[in-house]
Amino acid sequence: MQAEYARIPFADLSTHRLPQQVSSEQAVLLADILPTAYEVGVLNGGVRPGDTVVVVGAGPIGLAAILTAKLFSPAHIVAVDKAESRLQAAKNLGADVTLTPDRVPLGAIRALTGGLGADVVMEAVGLPQTFELCASLARPGGRVANIGVHGKPATLHLEELWIRNLTITTGLVDTYSTPALLDMLLAGQIDVSTLVTHRFPLDDIMHAYDVFADPARTGALKVLLTR
């Protein structure tokens, strides 16, 4: 099958085969991680050439956000995470600066941007404290794109934010970008080969969850189950 099938509307792709060049692992990433990061993070956040972009959370979604943000030639990409293994993965995928939350990210971002803050900040964790951190890192007129799934309320500090003219976006992926991402994958513009770090048979699913739940020890990014 030729690459032009990638431009068929995604709703029609169910009746077609993927191009032979696309592996099963790549197809799994195209099903959720890549379009989620790209649509809800990069596109909603409006990443533009020359921007300073901060991604808080360097799990699979955050790493995919770093990977696809690079398509827009930002000046700086900063990754924030607690796990050193994931920060190293972020650096390998294109992050210029890596920080842990206890390294005073606000001061580092202001130093990088002449005191202004980041143009785009993406939240890829889903915790109240990480959302509030993202809002604090954005410059006046900046954009905060929330990708993470939140299970608890987060405080919106309007007493501090009202004067800063921030744009905050949220959303759920609808995969409209998958055909374009498939084209970019086929063209070699994006490389997802390092996102899958562990592979398990389906019968070993509990061990797989244990590995994924402890990335600081295991170095896990995306864990793939097969049968």
N, C-alpha and C positions, 0 to 999 in steps of 0.2 A: 504494500500500500504506500502511496506517495504521501509526502508531507502535506499536500494541500488538504487532505482529510482533516488536518488539525484545525482548519478554518470553518468546518461545519459547526453550526450552533451546538453547544454542549448537550442540549436536550435530545439531539438527534444522534449523538455518538454511540448510544447503546446498541444501535443496529450495525455498527462498524467495528472493525478490528483496529487496534492501535498499530501504528507503524512498527515494523519488525525491529527497528533500531531501539525501540523503547523497551527496557527490561521490566520485569514484574516489580522490582524494587522501585524503579523510577515511577511506575504507574501508581504505586501506593502513595508516594509522596505527592503526585499530582492530584490525588483524590481529595486531599484535605490540607496538609501542612503548607504546601506552596501557595495555593490560592488563598488560604486564610491569611497568611502573613502578607501576601502581596495586596490583596483587596482591602482587608480591614486595617492593616498597618501602613503599608507604603502608599497605596493610592488614596485611602481616606486621609492619611497624614499629609498628602500633597508634597512628597519629597521632590526637591528641585535641585538642579545643578548648583554646586557651591554651598549647599546647606550643611549645617552641623546636625547630625542625626544621633539620637541616643536611644538605645534599645535596652530596656530594663527587663531582664530575664533572658538568659541565653540557653534555654531549652530548645527543642526542635523548632517550635514556632518562632522564637526570637532569632535563632540562627537563620531560618528561612527569610525572616525580615531583613537581616543583614545582607544576605545573599542577593535578594531582589532589590533592596535599596541601592546597591551598587550600580544597578542598571541606569540610574539617574545621575550618576557622577556627583555625589555629595562631596564636600570638601573634607569632612571628618565623619567617621562612624565610631561611636563609643558604645561599648557593651558593659552592662552592669550585672553581676551575678555573684552568688556566694561561693560557687564551686569553681576552683581553679581549672579543673579539666574542661569545663564548659567555656571559661574565658579563653583558654588556649584554642579551643575549637572556633570561637568567635574570631580570634586573631587570624587563624588559618583561612577563614572565609572572607576576611576583608576588614575587620574592625581595626581601626588605627590605635585606639586607646581602650584598655580594659580596666575596670574598677570593681572592687567589692563594695557593698553598701557601707562598710565601716571605714572606707577611705575618703569620706567626705565628698561624694560625687558633685554636690552643688559647687563647692570651691573649685574642683577640677574643671567642671564645665565652664564656669565663669572665666577661669584662667585661659581656657582654650578659645574663648569667644570674645575676649576683650571686655569681660564683665557683663555681657548681654544675656547669655543662656542659649540653649539649643533652639534651632528653628523647628525641629520635629522631635517629639519624644514618644516612643511607643511602649505601652505597658503590655508585657507578655507573661505575666505571672498570675494575676487574679487575686491579689490580696489588698486589703485597704491601705496598708503602709506603702506598698509599691505604687499604687495609684497616686497617693498623696505625694510621694517622692517625684513621680513624673510631672505632676503639676508644678512642683517647685523648680524643676530643672528647665522649664520652657522660658524662652525670652518673651518680652512684651510683643504681642502680635504673633506668637508662636502657635504651634498646633500640637495637641496631645491626642494620639490615636490609641484608644483602649482596645487591645486584642484579647486580653485575659478574660477568663470566665470567672465572675465574682460570685461567691456564695454568701458574702457578708456585706453589710453597708460600708461604704467609704465616705469619709467626710469631704465635702467640697468647700474649701475655705474661701468663700466669697468675700469675706472681709479683707483678704489679701489679693484675691484674683480679679475683683471687679474692675480694677483700673488697668489691668495688664492686657485686655483685649485678646484673651486666649480663645482658640477654637478647640473644643473637645468633641471627638467623634467616637461613636461606638458602632457595633454592628455584628452581624452573623454572616459568615461566608455563604455566597450562593453559587460560587464556582463559575461565574460568567467569564473569568479570566483564564480558565483552564486551556482553551484552545490556543490562546496567545502564549501561555507558558509552555505548552507542548512545542510550539514553533521555536521558541527560544531554546528549549532543551535540545531539540534536533539540530539547531544551528550552532550549538556549543556556547551559547551566551551565558547559560547558567549550568553549574556543575553540582549535582546533588550527591556525588559518589561518597562523600565522607559523612553524610548525615545518618546513615544506618551503621551503627557500631556493634550491635549484637543481634544474633539470629538464633531462634529457638523453634523446635517443633511445637505444634499446638498442644501436645500432651504435656509439655513442660511450661505451661502458661503461668503457674504460680511462681516458679523460679524466675521467669521473665519479668513478672511484676516486681519481685524483690530487687532485681538488678536495676530496673528503671527507677525504682523509688529511692535509690541510694547512689546518685550520680557522683557524689564526692568520692566514694570508695570505688565504684565500678567504672567510672568514666563514661557511663551510658548516655547516649543522645537518643536516637530513635531505635527502639527495639522491635524487631520484625518477627512475627509468628507465621509459620508455614505449615501446611499439611500435605 
